[in-house]
Amino acid sequence: MRLEPPEKVSVEELKIDVREVEALLQAPPMVLKPWPEAMIPLKQRDGTEKILYIRQSQPSDVLPMLEFMKKVMAVEKDFYDIVGARVYAEILGEYRKRLKDPFTLVGLIDGELAGFANGRFMNENLAISLHTMTFLRRGSLGYAMYYAKTYYALEIAGANEWWSTFESYNGWRMAGLDMAQPSYPWPEYQHELGGARVFYVTKKYWDSSVKNFLKQKLGNDLNFKVTDEVRKANENFRCPEVPEL
Ligand SMILES: CC(C)(COP(=O)(O)OP(=O)(O)OC[C@H]1O[C@@H](n2cnc3c(N)ncnc32)[C@H](O)[C@@H]1OP(=O)(O)O)[C@@H](O)C(=O)NCCC(=O)NCCS
């Protein structure tokens, strides 16, 4: 848009450094405590056990995860396509600093990406759940990843409330149904993921009930004392060659 200036001006063109624009486009980050890393044994259907190691995502994970997510979004099954496409944008959005206060957890088994969970902070009190994904199916891995990010938001980072929405039947069963999450009236309240229903966990509900959920569901809890052996087994991050979903 162009308008004539209402007064004579000495200089008719302003030169703007993009660093000054960036300072306006990027939200000033909140100071958030880091996720401390954790491990949890997961029972498999064949009776064996795998140790899931959950750590915060780091910048070197980003490019391999983006490549992998391109393959995941091509899978037209169980809503992996829509969730894969959105997760691609979220990983890139965090990397390019176009998300406000995001956090991303990766779940690794012997260094291979087996689970993903992310969210972001609307403000100090309210944290938003974005997506959970498992790439190793039928091991209740999604449960462990969703629980870990909820634990992070409410227990470590200090939010009072956690808002989720569900794009798939498995997602709703895992967290909406199994955690007995209530929802706010719709359409008055809409989740930022497509304006769907907001399901919520307050800190009070977390403390009274949901905190024990993982123990009930999996018979195990997150262990924050990660052994050197588990850390070493997961030191080289890689994504599966092909998503087997
Ligand atoms: C939602 C999600 C994280 C839930 O994780 P999960 O419950 O730990 O794990 P799975 O998807 O492996 O299993 C869920 C169910 O799918 C079905 N299923 C999965 N693989 C199957 C297979 N090969 N054969 C038959 N059923 C299968 C089973 O009913 C299984 O439940 P069960 O393990 O109790 O038998 C996961 O399903 C996922 O990543 N989905 C795609 C992305 C998504 O929808 N994310 C959530 C957005 S709200």
Ligand as a Chemical Component Dictionary entry (heavy atoms), coordinates in Angstrom:
data_LIG
# 
_chem_comp.id                   LIG 
_chem_comp.type                 NON-POLYMER 
_chem_comp.pdbx_formal_charge   0 
_chem_comp.three_letter_code    LIG 
# 
loop_
_chem_comp_atom.comp_id 
_chem_comp_atom.atom_id 
_chem_comp_atom.alt_atom_id 
_chem_comp_atom.type_symbol 
_chem_comp_atom.charge 
_chem_comp_atom.model_Cartn_x 
_chem_comp_atom.model_Cartn_y 
_chem_comp_atom.model_Cartn_z 
_chem_comp_atom.pdbx_ordinal 
LIG C1  C1  C 0 -2.069 -42.553 17.801 1  
LIG C2  C2  C 0 -0.883 -43.440 18.091 2  
LIG C3  C3  C 0 0.291  -42.581 18.593 3  
LIG C4  C4  C 0 -1.322 -44.431 19.182 4  
LIG O1  O1  O 0 -0.258 -45.226 19.523 5  
LIG P1  P1  P 0 -0.417 -46.721 20.127 6  
LIG O2  O2  O 0 -1.792 -46.917 20.631 7  
LIG O3  O3  O 0 0.688  -46.909 21.054 8  
LIG O4  O4  O 0 -0.084 -47.722 18.966 9  
LIG P2  P2  P 0 -0.503 -48.390 17.622 10 
LIG O5  O5  O 0 -0.931 -47.449 16.565 11 
LIG O6  O6  O 0 0.671  -49.195 17.312 12 
LIG O7  O7  O 0 -1.713 -49.342 17.990 13 
LIG C5  C5  C 0 -3.001 -48.877 18.139 14 
LIG C6  C6  C 0 -3.959 -49.910 17.642 15 
LIG O8  O8  O 0 -3.938 -49.980 16.215 16 
LIG C7  C7  C 0 -4.245 -51.312 15.824 17 
LIG N1  N1  N 0 -3.138 -51.850 15.031 18 
LIG C8  C8  C 0 -1.926 -51.294 14.853 19 
LIG N2  N2  N 0 -1.178 -52.047 14.045 20 
LIG C9  C9  C 0 -1.937 -53.108 13.711 21 
LIG C10 C10 C 0 -1.732 -54.251 12.904 22 
LIG N3  N3  N 0 -0.589 -54.455 12.260 23 
LIG N4  N4  N 0 -2.730 -55.139 12.793 24 
LIG C11 C11 C 0 -3.891 -54.947 13.436 25 
LIG N5  N5  N 0 -4.146 -53.885 14.228 26 
LIG C12 C12 C 0 -3.182 -52.985 14.344 27 
LIG C13 C13 C 0 -4.482 -52.127 17.087 28 
LIG O9  O9  O 0 -5.847 -52.061 17.410 29 
LIG C14 C14 C 0 -3.664 -51.342 18.097 30 
LIG O10 O10 O 0 -4.096 -51.483 19.427 31 
LIG P3  P3  P 0 -3.473 -52.663 20.349 32 
LIG O11 O11 O 0 -1.978 -52.436 20.373 33 
LIG O12 O12 O 0 -4.102 -52.413 21.685 34 
LIG O13 O13 O 0 -3.853 -53.938 19.700 35 
LIG C15 C15 C 0 -0.445 -44.211 16.818 36 
LIG O14 O14 O 0 -1.521 -45.017 16.403 37 
LIG C16 C16 C 0 -0.032 -43.319 15.663 38 
LIG O15 O15 O 0 1.124  -42.883 15.576 39 
LIG N6  N6  N 0 -0.993 -43.021 14.754 40 
LIG C17 C17 C 0 -0.749 -42.173 13.591 41 
LIG C18 C18 C 0 -0.611 -40.731 13.994 42 
LIG C19 C19 C 0 -1.732 -40.288 14.886 43 
LIG O16 O16 O 0 -2.891 -40.545 14.629 44 
LIG N7  N7  N 0 -1.344 -39.560 15.947 45 
LIG C20 C20 C 0 -2.243 -39.045 16.920 46 
LIG C21 C21 C 0 -2.891 -37.834 16.422 47 
LIG S1  S1  S 0 -4.217 -37.401 17.464 48 
# 
loop_
_chem_comp_bond.comp_id 
_chem_comp_bond.atom_id_1 
_chem_comp_bond.atom_id_2 
_chem_comp_bond.value_order 
_chem_comp_bond.pdbx_ordinal 
LIG C1  C2  SING 1  
LIG C2  C3  SING 2  
LIG C2  C4  SING 3  
LIG C2  C15 SING 4  
LIG C4  O1  SING 5  
LIG O1  P1  SING 6  
LIG P1  O2  DOUB 7  
LIG P1  O3  SING 8  
LIG P1  O4  SING 9  
LIG O4  P2  SING 10 
LIG P2  O5  DOUB 11 
LIG P2  O6  SING 12 
LIG P2  O7  SING 13 
LIG O7  C5  SING 14 
LIG C5  C6  SING 15 
LIG C6  O8  SING 16 
LIG C6  C14 SING 17 
LIG O8  C7  SING 18 
LIG C7  N1  SING 19 
LIG C7  C13 SING 20 
LIG N1  C8  SING 21 
LIG N1  C12 SING 22 
LIG C8  N2  DOUB 23 
LIG N2  C9  SING 24 
LIG C9  C10 SING 25 
LIG C9  C12 DOUB 26 
LIG C10 N3  SING 27 
LIG C10 N4  DOUB 28 
LIG N4  C11 SING 29 
LIG C11 N5  DOUB 30 
LIG N5  C12 SING 31 
LIG C13 O9  SING 32 
LIG C13 C14 SING 33 
LIG C14 O10 SING 34 
LIG O10 P3  SING 35 
LIG P3  O11 DOUB 36 
LIG P3  O12 SING 37 
LIG P3  O13 SING 38 
LIG C15 O14 SING 39 
LIG C15 C16 SING 40 
LIG C16 O15 DOUB 41 
LIG C16 N6  SING 42 
LIG N6  C17 SING 43 
LIG C17 C18 SING 44 
LIG C18 C19 SING 45 
LIG C19 O16 DOUB 46 
LIG C19 N7  SING 47 
LIG N7  C20 SING 48 
LIG C20 C21 SING 49 
LIG C21 S1  SING 50 
# 
